[in-house]
Amino acid sequence: MAHTASGKGSRAARFMSFGMAAATILIVMHVLALLVEGEVLLTIFSKEVACIAAVALATLLGTAPTRLGAAVRDGSYRGLQVVLTALMVILVIPVSMQVLSRYTGLIPRYIWTEEIARFCFIWIIMAGAMIGCREDTHFDVDVLPTPKTVQGKGYSRAVVHGSMLVVAVTFVFYGYDFAASAIYQISEISELPMWIIYMAWPMAGLVWTVFLSGKMFDDIQRIRGIEPHPEGETEAQLEVKVKLEEVL
C-alpha cells in the first residue's frame, strides 16, 4: 500500500511538472510572437492561449506539493510584503512634499508628486489585496450559520474561494487587454510607462489564482474529511490550535 501511494504521488508530481513546463513554453512562445510581430505565431499562440496557460501554471504552482510550489507560494507572499512596505515608505515622500509645499512654502510645489502618490496608492491597494487573499483577511459577512463539521467547513469555504477564483481568472483575461492598451502610453507629468501601473490588474489575478487554488485544494481535502495542515505548521502546533478553538 505504501508503495502504491508513493507511486501515485510520484506520478502526480511528474504530471504537475510536465504541465508547468508546457504552460511556461506556451507563455514564452506568446511573448516571442509579440516581439517578432508574427501573424501566424500570434494566431497559434494567441492571447487566449497565453491567458489559459498562465492560469493553469498559477493553479499548478498553487497546488503543487513540491519544493518549487512551496517556494513560489512563500516567495510570492514574502515578496509582496516587502513591496507593500517599500511602497508605503515611498508614498510618504511625495505626500510629505505636498504638505510642506502647500502649508509652509519651504519647497516649491511640484506637480509630479500627486501623480507618483496616486500610482503608489494603486499598487498598495493591489498588493494589499493579494496579501489579504493569502491570509484570508478580506472582509466577509457570515450569512449562514458557521459549520461545525470539517466537511461543512470545506463546503462553505469552497463556495467562497471558488467565487474569488472566478474573479481572479476574470482579472487575468481582461487585465491582459487592460495592460496591453498601455504599452505605448506614458504618464503626462512624470512620463512613466503606464503599463507598469496597468500591470497590477493581471498580476493580481495570477497571484490570487496561486493562493486560491491552494485553498481550494484544502477545501476539497476537508470535504473528504481530512483536515489539511497549514504550510509550515507542525502536528503539535495544529493540536494546540484545535484545543484552543474547542475552549473558545
C-alpha positions in Angstrom: 0.0 0.0 0.0 2.8 2.4 0.8 4.5 1.7 -2.5 1.2 2.3 -4.3 0.7 5.6 -2.6 4.3 6.6 -3.3 3.9 5.7 -6.9 0.7 7.7 -7.2 2.4 10.7 -5.6 5.4 10.5 -7.9 3.1 10.2 -11.0 1.1 13.3 -9.8 4.4 15.2 -9.3 5.6 14.3 -12.8 2.2 15.3 -14.3 2.4 18.7 -12.5 6.0 19.2 -13.6 5.0 18.4 -17.2 2.0 20.7 -17.0 4.1 23.6 -15.6 6.7 23.1 -18.3 4.1 23.1 -21.1 2.3 26.2 -19.7 5.6 28.0 -19.5 6.5 27.2 -23.1 3.1 28.5 -24.3 3.6 31.7 -22.4 7.2 32.2 -23.7 6.0 31.5 -27.3 3.3 34.1 -27.0 5.8 36.7 -25.8 8.1 35.8 -28.7 5.2 36.1 -31.1 4.5 39.6 -29.8 8.2 40.6 -30.1 8.6 39.4 -33.7 5.0 40.5 -34.6 4.4 37.3 -36.5 0.8 36.9 -37.5 1.0 33.2 -37.9 2.6 32.8 -34.4 0.0 35.1 -32.9 -2.7 33.0 -34.4 -1.3 29.9 -32.8 -0.1 31.3 -29.6 -2.9 33.8 -29.1 -3.9 35.9 -26.1 -6.5 33.4 -25.1 -3.9 30.5 -25.2 -1.4 32.6 -23.1 -4.0 33.5 -20.5 -5.2 29.9 -20.2 -1.6 28.8 -19.9 -0.9 31.4 -17.2 -4.0 30.4 -15.2 -3.0 26.8 -15.5 0.5 27.5 -14.4 -0.7 29.5 -11.4 -3.1 26.8 -10.4 -0.4 24.1 -10.6 2.0 26.3 -8.6 -0.7 26.9 -6.0 -1.5 23.2 -5.5 1.9 21.5 -6.2 3.3 19.8 -3.1 6.8 20.1 -4.4 9.6 22.4 -3.2 9.1 24.6 -6.2 5.4 25.1 -5.4 6.1 25.9 -1.8 8.9 28.2 -2.7 6.7 30.1 -5.2 3.9 30.5 -2.7 6.1 31.5 0.2 8.3 33.7 -2.0 5.4 35.5 -3.5 3.9 36.1 -0.1 7.2 37.5 1.4 7.9 39.5 -1.8 4.5 41.1 -1.6 5.1 42.1 2.0 8.4 43.7 1.0 6.9 45.5 -1.9 4.0 46.8 0.2 6.3 48.1 2.9 8.6 49.8 0.3 5.6 51.4 -1.4 4.3 52.7 1.9 7.7 54.3 2.5 7.8 55.8 -1.0 4.3 57.1 -0.6 5.3 59.2 2.4 7.8 61.2 0.3 5.6 62.8 -2.3 2.7 63.2 0.2 5.1 65.0 2.7 6.4 67.2 -0.1 2.8 68.2 -1.0 2.0 69.1 2.6 5.2 71.1 3.0 4.8 73.0 -0.2 1.1 73.7 0.4 1.2 74.9 4.0 4.7 76.1 4.7 6.2 77.3 1.4 9.6 75.7 2.3 9.8 73.9 -1.0 8.2 74.7 -4.4 5.0 73.0 -5.5 6.0 70.0 -7.6 3.2 68.7 -9.8 4.7 65.2 -10.2 4.2 64.4 -6.5 0.5 64.0 -6.9 0.9 61.6 -9.8 3.5 59.5 -8.1 1.5 59.3 -4.9 -1.6 58.1 -6.9 0.4 55.4 -8.7 1.9 54.2 -5.4 -1.6 54.1 -3.9 -2.8 51.9 -6.7 -0.1 49.4 -6.3 -0.5 49.5 -2.5 -4.2 48.5 -2.9 -3.5 45.7 -5.3 -0.5 44.3 -3.3 -2.6 44.5 -0.1 -5.5 42.6 -1.9 -3.0 39.9 -2.8 -1.7 39.6 0.7 -5.2 39.6 2.1 -6.1 36.7 -0.2 -3.2 34.6 1.2 -4.0 35.4 4.8 -7.8 35.2 4.4 -8.2 38.6 6.0 -10.6 40.1 3.4 -13.8 41.5 5.0 -16.6 39.0 4.8 -20.1 38.6 6.3 -21.4 35.4 7.8 -24.8 35.0 6.2 -25.3 31.3 7.1 -24.5 29.6 10.4 -20.9 28.6 10.9 -20.4 24.9 10.0 -19.4 22.7 12.9 -18.0 19.7 10.9 -14.9 19.5 8.8 -17.0 18.7 5.7 -19.3 21.6 6.4 -16.3 24.0 6.6 -15.0 22.5 3.4 -18.2 23.2 1.5 -18.7 26.7 2.8 -15.1 27.8 2.2 -15.1 26.1 -1.3 -18.0 28.3 -2.3 -16.2 31.4 -1.1 -12.8 30.5 -2.6 -14.4 29.3 -5.8 -16.2 32.7 -6.3 -13.0 34.5 -5.6 -11.2 32.3 -8.1 -13.7 33.3 -10.8 -12.9 36.9 -10.1 -9.2 36.2 -10.2 -9.4 34.5 -13.6 -11.5 37.4 -14.9 -8.8 39.8 -13.8 -6.3 37.7 -15.8 -8.2 37.7 -19.1 -9.5 41.3 -19.0 -6.4 42.6 -17.3 -4.3 41.4 -20.2 -6.1 43.7 -22.6 -6.1 46.5 -20.0 -2.3 46.3 -19.6 -1.7 45.8 -23.3 -3.6 49.0 -24.1 -1.0 51.0 -22.1 2.2 49.6 -23.7 2.8 52.8 -25.7 1.4 55.2 -23.1 3.3 57.4 -20.7 2.0 59.4 -17.8 1.5 63.1 -18.6 3.6 64.6 -15.8 6.3 62.1 -14.6 6.4 60.4 -18.0 6.4 56.9 -16.5 5.3 54.0 -18.7 1.7 53.3 -17.9 1.9 49.6 -18.4 3.8 49.4 -15.1 0.6 50.7 -13.4 -1.9 48.7 -15.5 0.1 45.5 -15.0 -1.1 45.4 -11.4 -4.5 44.0 -12.5 -3.5 40.9 -14.4 -0.7 40.3 -11.9 -3.2 40.4 -9.1 -5.3 37.9 -10.9 -2.4 35.5 -11.3 -1.3 35.8 -7.7 -4.8 35.3 -6.4 -5.1 32.2 -8.6 -1.9 30.8 -7.0 -3.2 31.4 -3.5 -6.8 30.4 -4.1 -6.0 27.2 -5.9 -4.1 26.0 -2.9 -7.0 27.0 -0.6 -9.5 25.2 -3.0 -7.3 22.0 -2.7 -7.5 22.3 1.1 -11.3 22.7 0.9 -11.6 19.5 -1.2 -9.5 17.8 1.5 -11.9 19.0 4.2 -14.9 17.8 2.1 -13.2 14.4 2.1 -13.0 14.6 5.9 -9.3 15.4 6.0 -8.1 18.5 7.9 -5.1 19.8 6.0 -2.0 21.1 7.8 -1.2 24.7 7.1 2.1 25.1 5.3 4.9 25.2 7.9 2.7 24.1 10.8 3.7 21.0 12.7 1.3 18.4 14.2 1.9 19.8 17.7 1.0 23.3 16.7 -2.1 22.1 15.0 -3.1 20.1 18.1 -2.7 23.2 20.2 -4.8 25.3 17.8 -7.6 22.7 17.8 -7.7 22.7 21.6 -7.8 26.5 21.8 -10.7 26.5 19.3 -12.6 24.0 21.4 -12.0 26.1 24.6 -13.1 29.3 22.9 
